Amino acid sequence: MNVMRRPSTRSNLLNRCHSLALGLVVAMVLLPGGAGAQVAIPQAPPVDAESFVLMDFDSGHVIAEKAPHAPVEPASITKLMTSYVAFHELKRGNIALDDEVLISERAWRTGGSRMFVEVNTRVDLESLLKGIIIQSGNDASVAVAEHIAGTEAAFALLMNEYAQLLGMNDTFYVNATGLPDPNQMTSAHDSALLAQAIIEQFPEYYDWYSQREFTFDGIRQHNRNRLLWRDPSVDGLKTGHTEAAGYCLVTSALRNDMRLISVVMGSSNEESRATSSQSLLNYGFRFYETYALYDTEDEVATSEVWQGVADTISLRVDAPVFVTVPRGRFDDIENTLMIDGDVIAPVAEGQVLGELTVTLDDEELARRAVLAGNAVEQAGFIGRAQDRLKMWWRGLSGDG
């Protein structure tokens, strides 16, 4: 086993190293560079909510939570998935922002919060999406659902398909609005996953969630997310309220390149869901920090190659690595790179060769597959024979 000191930088935290150990698994552990005085991290503040989640956007690390998987009615938080499905349809070219959507009587008659579209008129899709996101229009939600899938029920099937793809295992949709239905459920955890997906996959539309007001047909309505007025770092996402669900808020904020997602479900009133969300965001930004360790193009290490035209091969990860840690604990991170036995040529670029695990105090922060960063062709007969002899001698002598 090679043991190397981990440099304290935001990227390329592993120096080049060679896997020299004998056996089916080779481990390279990078130890702390010397921990300083640790700062005590208090518990998350008490908030008025039946359940909540505070998650870092980049790492997906959950900083604080309460009953994260408890089933709750989503109310208008449902419209996050309604817009998410629409964004996918836009990306695929199945619909366009300038589509003229016919408003059905069913959409027009839908109760609750409304955009105030008129029956048998045509409204451009972009306005309807802004009516969903900013005004929380139930009529607009039904109109968009019918435009995409023919019926709201068929659209709900699409919503559930995307929920499964995102790993939203606590969620089931029956409508596009969030109007009460005993079968429609989600969780704080799933709502955070959905918010993360919207921000990551559709940055071109995310700005709509930060707009404070929208005027349609002479009727101006304000975004119900009070934090958009109170905190300049907050830029989304969606409120919700029904008698059964209570007051809910999914929001996100960006400060100093760190983005957090807060989900508060089941608060007692509109003001409480805002102050509870603000308290969680302030807590996360004050006591935690997120680091970008590796991108997919970074060389995280090198490994010895046997029977190849080259002696070493570059190693990279299959996905970017971000970690969220308590402030002052970055130097205590441990990165363990496991190579699955001897690397023997030929090796294809992108071939899985092992796994990288990042931990803090035995808690796993990230796990990524380790790939070959370049191809290594097989050596000729003599080169292969020489390496086989070296490998045989190494095993015989126990020199690993």
Secondary structure, 3 states (H helix, E strand, C coil): CEEEECCCCCCCCCCCCCCCCCCCCEEEEEECCCCCCCCCCCCCCCCCCCEEEEEECCCCCEEEEECCCCCECCHHHHHHHHHHHHHHHHHCCCCCCCCEEECCHHHHHCCCCCCCCCCCCEEEHHHHHHHHHCCCCHHHHHHHHHHHHCCHHHHHHHHHHHHHHCCCCCCECCCCCCCCCCCCEECHHHHHHHHHHHHHHCHHHHHHHHCCEEEECCEEEECCCCHHHHCCCEEEEEEEEECCCEEEEEEEEEECCEEEEEEEEEECCHHHHHHHHHHHHHHHHHHEEEEEEECCCCCCEEEEEECECCCEEEEEECCCEEEEEECCCHHHCEEEEEECCCEECCECCCCEEEEEEEEECCEEEEEEEEEECCCECECCHHHHHHHHHHHHHHHHHCCC
